[in-house]
């Protein structure tokens, strides 16, 4: 994952997890969406709550991978975080929907 790139694929996220690399998954969807389908070990911080959680995110030693349903909200969050000086963050392209289709079909699609 390089800082020049804003997005990573679900396959890259899975490969990092499988290799035991440090990674912090941030789910920026709404609580009802997270209750419907979530990636194991992800942390729910709804998009509207990101500014008030900035200090928790900017101090993260592990790279942040932000995801939503299809990748639109997460890309917006990553753009905002980078503008705040958080450079170790990326949006997961395609969101949890693509994760479900390509990585873990047990994660429900909605």
C-alpha positions in Angstrom: 0.0 0.0 0.0 1.5 3.3 -1.1 0.4 6.8 0.0 0.0 8.0 -3.6 -2.9 5.5 -4.0 -6.2 6.1 -2.3 -7.7 2.6 -2.7 -6.7 -1.0 -2.1 -8.6 -4.0 -3.3 -10.3 -6.5 -1.1 -7.7 -9.1 -2.2 -4.9 -6.8 -1.0 -6.6 -6.4 2.3 -7.1 -10.2 2.7 -3.4 -10.8 1.7 -2.2 -8.4 4.4 -4.5 -10.1 6.9 -3.2 -13.6 5.9 0.4 -12.5 6.2 -0.3 -11.3 9.7 0.5 -7.7 8.8 -0.8 -4.8 10.9 -4.1 -3.5 9.7 -7.0 -1.6 11.2 -10.4 -2.0 9.4 -12.7 0.9 9.9 -16.4 0.5 8.9 -17.9 3.9 8.1 -21.4 2.6 7.4 -24.4 3.1 9.7 -24.9 0.8 12.7 -27.8 -1.0 11.0 -25.6 -1.8 8.0 -22.8 -3.1 10.3 -25.4 -5.3 12.1 -26.5 -6.7 8.8 -23.0 -7.5 7.5 -19.5 -6.8 8.8 -16.0 -7.9 8.2 -14.6 -9.7 11.2 -12.4 -7.6 13.5 -13.6 -4.3 11.9 -14.3 -1.2 14.0 -17.6 0.7 13.4 -17.1 4.5 13.2 -20.0 5.8 11.2 -19.0 8.4 8.6 -20.7 11.3 10.5 -18.6 10.4 13.6 -15.2 10.5 11.8 -14.4 14.1 12.7 -15.0 13.5 16.5 -12.8 10.3 16.3 -10.0 12.0 14.4 -7.6 11.7 17.3 -8.2 7.9 17.6 -7.5 7.5 13.9 -4.5 9.8 13.4 -2.6 8.1 16.2 -3.0 4.6 14.8 0.3 2.7 14.4 -1.4 0.2 12.0 -2.5 1.2 8.5 -6.2 2.1 8.3 -8.4 0.5 5.7 -11.7 2.2 5.5 -14.7 0.5 4.0 -18.4 1.1 3.4 -21.1 -0.6 1.2 -19.7 0.1 -2.3 -16.6 2.2 -1.6 -18.0 5.7 -2.2 -18.3 6.9 1.5 -15.0 5.3 2.4 -13.2 7.1 -0.4 -14.7 10.4 0.8 -13.5 9.6 4.4 -10.0 8.7 3.2 -9.8 11.9 1.2 -10.9 13.9 4.3 -8.5 12.0 6.6 -5.6 12.7 4.2 -6.5 16.4 4.2 -6.2 16.3 8.0 -2.7 14.8 7.8 -3.6 11.1 8.2 -1.5 9.5 5.5 -1.6 5.8 6.4 -5.2 5.3 5.3 -6.8 3.7 2.2 -10.4 3.0 1.0 -11.3 -0.6 0.2 -12.5 -0.5 -3.4 -15.9 -1.9 -3.9 -16.7 -1.9 -0.2 -18.2 -4.8 1.7 -20.2 -5.8 -1.3 -17.1 -6.6 -3.3 -15.5 -8.3 -0.2 -18.6 -10.6 0.0 -18.4 -11.4 -3.8 -14.6 -11.9 -4.0 -13.3 -12.8 -0.5 -15.9 -14.1 1.9 -19.3 -15.2 0.5 -20.5 -15.8 4.1 -20.8 -12.0 4.5 -24.4 -11.2 3.6 -25.0 -8.9 0.6 -27.7 -6.3 0.9 
